[in-house]
Each structure stands twice: as structure tokens, then as C-alpha cells.
Amino acid sequence: MVENPFEVEIRVGEVLEAEAFTEANKPKMTKLWIDLGEEHGEIQSAAQLDHHYDPEELEGRQVLCATTLGSVRIAGFKSEALTVCVPGEEEYPVLVEPDEDVPLGGLLF
């Protein structure tokens, strides 16, 4: 867990697998398994993405992940990173992602 918000690491990952997270209390949640590259490995993340994305269309996409915030359990699922999103027109999360493929694990600067 970081003490200072400026110490948060945001890294590039690739969604390996995604599935609807119907067990979660929040609506439209998605379970994500994300590859952060050889040095950082695979992590899990839960995100409220089903408003804009079908789980199948997330697989293979590069996403940004805040990886140093600690982990939480949501309905038994360990979420180890925050998948970075911004609110869309209806305030539902829209992914922040590179506009071209970049190396996995790359640190946002």
C-alpha cells in the first residue's frame, strides 16, 4: 500500500481473460486476468466495465493498471490492481489504454 498518491505505479498489461462478475454487489462488474509481462507476472482485477464492454472484446486489449495500491477481495475474488478508467458520458467507466501496442509492464511516466 502506498502512503503518497504520487508513488502509485501504473503499468501496461494485456487482458488474458475476462468474464462477467455476477457475484459482485455492484452491477456490471467484470473479472480480469491481466499479464504485466515477464518481470511483473499475471494479476487479477475487478472492474465495472460491462456497461461499455463485453468480456470477450476485452481479451487481448492493453490496459493501464495501478499496481501498488494493495489488493481487496470482492465476493471472494482477489483484485490486485485498479484498472484505470475515466467516466464516459453517462458516468460509466471507459478504459484508458495505449493507442498502439507497447511493451507489457511498461511504467506510465
Order of alpha helices (4+ residues) and beta strands (2+ residues): beta-beta-beta-alpha-beta-beta-beta-beta-beta-beta
